[in-house]
Amino acid sequence: MNFNKLVLSGIVHKFIFSKTSPSEIPHYYFLLRHFSKQEEAMLQRNVWCNIMIIASGKKFKRKIEKIHIGSKIIVYGFLNSNYNHNGLQNLVLHAKLIKLINFSGENKSDSSRSS
C-alpha cells in the first residue's frame, strides 16, 4: 500500500495566481511558509520550509477569499511533483482541506471542506 498524506501548518507568504481550467475548475496557487521545532537524534532542531499550495475546486472559493498574506492556516493534502517555468522540478502540496487558524488558537473549518 502506498501512502501520500501530509498535514502542514504555516503562514501564507505569497499569493501566486489563480486560474480556471477549460472544464471550469478553479485552481488557487499560493506559497506557505512553515516554521517549527522538531526533535531529531534527541536534539531540538529548528525546521522551516516554503512550499507551493495548490487548492483546486469550487469548494475552496469561499475559504480562499478569507485568507490573506500573513494568515495562519493548516493544510491537509498530498504531495506531487510540479515543474516550474524553468523546467525545474518542485514538490507541491495539493490541498484537500484548509483550516484557518484564528488568534485564540482554535481552528475554523467548514464541514463542506472535508474530503
C-alpha positions in Angstrom: 0.0 0.0 0.0 1.3 3.5 -0.9 0.7 6.5 1.4 0.8 10.1 0.5 -0.8 12.3 3.2 0.6 15.5 4.7 -0.6 18.0 7.3 1.4 21.2 7.4 0.7 24.5 9.2 2.2 27.8 8.4 1.7 31.4 7.3 0.5 32.4 3.9 3.6 34.1 2.4 2.5 35.0 -1.1 -0.4 34.5 -3.5 1.0 33.3 -6.8 -2.1 33.3 -9.1 -5.4 31.6 -9.7 -6.8 30.2 -12.9 -9.8 28.4 -14.2 -9.3 25.3 -16.3 -11.2 24.8 -19.6 -13.6 22.5 -17.6 -14.3 25.5 -15.3 -12.4 24.1 -12.3 -10.8 26.9 -10.3 -7.2 26.4 -9.2 -5.6 28.6 -6.5 -1.8 28.8 -6.0 0.0 30.3 -3.0 3.2 29.9 -1.0 3.0 28.6 2.6 5.9 29.3 5.0 6.3 26.8 7.8 8.5 27.1 10.9 8.6 24.6 13.8 10.9 22.9 16.3 11.4 19.1 15.8 13.3 16.5 17.7 15.9 14.6 15.8 18.6 12.4 17.4 17.3 13.6 20.8 18.1 17.2 19.9 15.8 20.1 19.2 16.1 21.4 15.7 14.6 24.5 14.0 12.8 23.5 10.9 11.4 25.6 8.1 10.3 25.3 4.5 8.4 27.2 1.8 6.0 25.1 -0.2 3.6 25.8 -3.0 0.0 25.0 -2.2 -2.5 24.2 -4.9 -6.1 24.3 -3.9 -8.4 23.0 -6.7 -12.2 23.1 -6.9 -15.1 25.3 -6.2 -15.2 24.2 -2.6 -12.1 26.4 -1.9 -13.6 29.7 -3.3 -15.0 31.0 0.0 -12.0 29.8 2.0 -9.5 31.5 -0.3 -11.5 34.7 -0.1 -10.9 34.7 3.7 -7.2 34.0 3.5 -4.7 36.8 3.1 -0.9 37.2 3.3 0.0 36.5 6.9 -2.9 34.2 7.6 -2.1 31.2 9.7 -3.5 28.0 8.2 -3.3 24.2 8.4 -3.3 22.4 5.1 -4.3 18.7 4.7 -3.4 17.1 1.4 -0.9 15.2 -0.6 2.5 15.8 -2.3 3.1 15.9 -6.0 5.9 16.9 -8.4 5.4 20.1 -10.4 7.6 21.7 -13.0 8.1 25.5 -12.9 8.6 27.7 -16.0 12.3 27.0 -16.0 11.7 23.2 -16.1 12.9 22.7 -12.5 11.0 20.1 -10.5 9.5 21.1 -7.2 7.3 19.4 -4.6 3.9 21.0 -4.2 1.1 20.3 -1.6 -2.3 19.7 -3.2 -4.9 20.8 -0.6 -7.8 18.6 0.3 -8.7 20.7 3.3 -7.6 24.1 4.5 -8.3 25.3 8.1 -7.9 29.0 9.0 -6.3 29.3 12.5 -7.7 32.2 14.5 -5.7 34.1 17.1 -7.3 32.3 20.1 -5.7 29.0 18.9 -9.0 27.5 17.7 -9.4 26.2 14.1 -12.1 27.3 11.8 -13.3 25.0 9.1 -16.5 24.4 7.1 -17.7 20.8 7.2 -18.1 21.0 3.4 -14.3 21.3 3.2 -13.7 17.7 4.3 -12.8 15.1 1.7 
